[in-house]
Amino acid sequence: MAKTTRSDNNADSRPCSDGSIKRLSGHFKLLSEPNRLKILCSLGLECRPVSDVVSATGISQTNVSFHLRILREAGLVRPERRGSFIYYCLPDPELLRLVGDFRDWMESHSISDKVAPDDKKAAQR
């Protein structure tokens, strides 16, 4: 009997289906903001209060809070109340691994860190 994969069960779960592309591009766009990616990486595998994220990233408290709200609404971080403080955590440690894997893939394939001129125009639209 053949092993069933998620893509066999749901055509929209394939990486290149229209629905998957729309969701992926939205999240890649969200993570294309360097401060958001920096915040995600600063959380690591621990829950941290905003003040720790500010210290770890050097981003102002106002900007950290702004970006955490966007990341929270996208489901990429989750808030956890501890007394009078709100700590932010990654919903799944797999997210940090995926970011690291993508970085490693780029480095191993000598992917340029510069955006191609045509892509800059598209990114500004």
Secondary structure by P-SEA (a helix, b strand, c coil): cccccccccccccccccaaaaaaaaaaaaaaccaaaaaaaaaaccccccaaaaaaaccccaaaaaaaaaaaaaaccbbbbbcccbbbbbcccaaaaaaaaaaaaaaaaacccccccaaaaaaaac
